[in-house]
Structure formats: structure tokens, C-alpha cells
Amino acid sequence: MNHYIGSEEILRKKREYLIPCVYHFYNEPMQLVRGEMQYLYDNTGKQYLDCFAGVSVVNCGHCNPEITTVICEQVNTLQHTCAIYLTQNIVNLAEQLAQITPGKLQKTFFCSSGSEATEGAALLASLYTGSSEFISLRQGLHGRTKLGMSLTGLSMWRTDQTPVGGINFAPNAYCYRCPFDKRYPECDLACANEIETIIKTATSGKVAAMFAEPIQGNGGIITPPLNYFKRVKEILDAYGILLIVDEVQTGFGRTGKMFAIEHYGVEPDIMAMAKALGNGTPVGAFTARAEIADIYTRPGASTLGGNPVTSAACLATLKYITTNNLPARAEELGKLFKDGLLSLQQKHTIIGDVRGLGLMLGAELVHSDKIPAITEIDIIIEKMKDRGFLVGKNGPNRNVLAFQPPLVITANDINNLLTNLDDVLGSVKF
Ligand SMILES: Cc1ncc(COP(=O)(O)O)c(C=O)c1O
């Protein structure tokens, strides 16, 4: 019989022993003790439909038996060696990533988190171009390291008081609140065109790379128009600047394709990955074209990067994603989900905008004049939790409901969530 210490005691220990930056959702948080595919369970046995997937991580579901069996076998056989010795899972995984990533992306470096992946991608771009200047997007998030935080365009996540210099921020493709007060498509992609002005006016002219999430997760599920990245890439190519695509949150089937950048018909020069690659096992990776990767010859070891257990988990995850065609499932169920949210928008004026692709959807909550509904969103996600639905929130004003469930969710689950969200939105006074 398990002994659960309960939420109160966890909160007490958290206050006493964790650095307070480790924050949590909810005024009355529950203790989660078990997961089974798209569901989580608390210490009282209550079931929750997980619609945030540990922030876009467990695409194949919690404790997916086809993955955990492989992990357990590997743990019981060979857990760790470090890449200084030869093992086979790491190279098999790198080979598979070369096969599934777009274009000529071929050679990979493995680490243990998304922050390390973006940091490593930036280092590689610097080595290749001989420049340490970068362009990043407003409202992007690229990690918790000093450079990752400096590349991040959300002040909430820029805690460092002496960020790295040489980074210029371009306006993001936030059509609902267009930074140029224009409308798509008449805007002629003013936000993308602005990148050229930035290169010409705010940089030395020799920039290593531009960082971009295809869909900004923490930024509020900001989904650029489908011709946006083609224009961006044209500009970058004209100035010899690499495109680093951060697929940490969007990758591995989430948006209806294996990688979200595939919606935009553009081949990145370097791609950063993490989260859903390991389905809950700590992993990070960046993959580059061979010509770029081959510049990185000085030793660059990561003690745990590509270890046999993590790599086995990733291989089993990729197998599950492909054999169950999760990208197609995300596309189909995403349509149902988005249509449902759009119907709710007709009924509830608090939903100002619905956006996203596949099962990466956002609903921005606003008052009249698009004033962010900051207090209401907390009431809504708390009430949804009490009804057994875990919904995320993000955006610079923290007023965007985020729906990023495990891709194994069912149509029935989605309809259930929409019915409950309808009720909850109707009950909130604003
Ligand atoms: C797009 C993106 N990049 C990088 C990171 C950093 O990843 P990690 O928390 O694994 O270090 C995150 C984390 O949420 C992310 O969403």
C-alpha cells in the first residue's frame, strides 16, 4: 500500500526545501500519483484528463506500456556508460532522427534537456559562422540557461539581470494583436519583412542565426501564417544567416506533422528537440546539416546525453508515434477540438481568439477591447481541474488557455472537455 503524504505536506516541504522559483498551478493543487495514457490520478483516486501533457511532453501517453517495457528492459541490462564508450542505441537513434527530420538535417548531439539543446544549437551556429550575434522572436522561449534566457522574448522567463548581448528581437507573427496594427494577408508579412530592417540597422551585418519556434508555445500558441517562414528564410539566406528551429514543444507529431516546421515548407539549418522525443525521459538533442555539424570537432561530451536508457526510450517513442500514426491522429482530432473551441467562441465573448495546429491549440481570453482576462483564466482552469480536466495556460499576459494533450486522446475525451468548458465559461462572471 502506497503512503501518500498529500498536497499540504508537499506544499510545506516545497516551501522549506525547494527554491521558490519552482512554481505550481492552482490555488488548491492536488497530489498526482499515477498516470495511464491520457489520464492522471491523484492520491484520492480521482481521474483527470490531461490536456497539457506535462507541457507537451507525453505525446504517447503517460506510462505507455509499449515504451515503459523497453525502458525497464534497458535499465535492467545497461543503464549508463557515457558516450566515451561505444553503445548502439545512441547511433540508432541519431540515424532515425536523420530520417525523420526535414531536408538535409543529419548529424545529432544528444543532451538532457531543451535548454541544453538550444544552447548547443547556438554554439554550433557560432562555430560555423564565426559570429555570436543572434536574432530571436518576441514571445519566444528557448530555455533556462544564460544564453537560452537571453534568447527568450518573454520577460516572465528572463530572470537573469545581465543577459547576453548581441541578440536582437524581431516582432512575432501575432496576428490577433498585430505589432504593426495590420491584417493578414494585406500586411504582406510586415513582421517577417522587419527582420531585414533589423539585420541592416541593429546588427553588425554578420549574424550567426535566427531562433524561432514554428508555433510559440509559452508565448501563447502564436501560430504564424503558412507563408511566414518561407519569407523569413529568404531574408536569412540573403544575408548568410542560419535558421535554428526550436521544435522542443512542437515536435513529434503534436501539430499534425512530425515537426511543425513542415507545415511551412522550409528546411531549417539546425533543429533543437527535447520533451516529446523521450515521452517523459529527460532528453535534448540538436540536429544539423552535415556541413554545419562537421565544424564541431573539439570534444563536447554530455555525461548523460544519449545514454542507453534514454535512447531506448526515444527509439520506443518514435516507434509508437510512427506505428500508430500519431501525427495524422493529431491532425484529425485537432480539427474536431479546434472546431469545438470556435463554436464556444461564438457563444462566449471571453474567447477572443482560437489558434494553433493539430493538438497544439490556444484560446486567448479577453474582456472587451481585447483586455487580457487574467483573473478569469485562473478561475476557469481551477474549475476545470475540479471537474477532472487539466488545461494549461500561457502567453505574455498569461491569459491563453493551452490545449496540448497526449496525442492518444480520443474524440470522446475532447467532446467531454468541450462540454465542461462550455459550462465553466458560462458560470464565470466577468
Ligand atoms: C520552445 C522551448 N524551448 C526550450 C525549452 C526549454 O526546455 P527544458 O525545460 O527541457 O530545458 C522549452 C521549455 O518549455 C520550450 O518550450
PDBQT file of the ligand as one rigid body, heavy atoms in Angstrom, charges set to zero:
ROOT
HETATM    1  C1  LIG A 501      10.255  26.003 -27.111  1.00  0.00    +0.000 C 
HETATM    2  C2  LIG A 501      11.072  25.633 -25.907  1.00  0.00    +0.000 A 
HETATM    3  N1  LIG A 501      12.410  25.609 -25.991  1.00  0.00    +0.000 NA
HETATM    4  C3  LIG A 501      13.188  25.261 -24.952  1.00  0.00    +0.000 A 
HETATM    5  C4  LIG A 501      12.624  24.934 -23.729  1.00  0.00    +0.000 A 
HETATM    6  C5  LIG A 501      13.497  24.523 -22.586  1.00  0.00    +0.000 C 
HETATM    7  O1  LIG A 501      13.368  23.151 -22.378  1.00  0.00    +0.000 OA
HETATM    8  P1  LIG A 501      13.739  22.473 -20.965  1.00  0.00    +0.000 P 
HETATM    9  O2  LIG A 501      12.726  22.932 -19.968  1.00  0.00    +0.000 OA
HETATM   10  O3  LIG A 501      13.678  20.992 -21.263  1.00  0.00    +0.000 OA
HETATM   11  O4  LIG A 501      15.122  22.904 -20.620  1.00  0.00    +0.000 OA
HETATM   12  C6  LIG A 501      11.230  24.946 -23.589  1.00  0.00    +0.000 A 
HETATM   13  C7  LIG A 501      10.589  24.609 -22.302  1.00  0.00    +0.000 C 
HETATM   14  O5  LIG A 501       9.417  24.729 -22.081  1.00  0.00    +0.000 OA
HETATM   15  C8  LIG A 501      10.432  25.299 -24.710  1.00  0.00    +0.000 A 
HETATM   16  O6  LIG A 501       9.083  25.323 -24.632  1.00  0.00    +0.000 OA
ENDROOT
TORSDOF 0
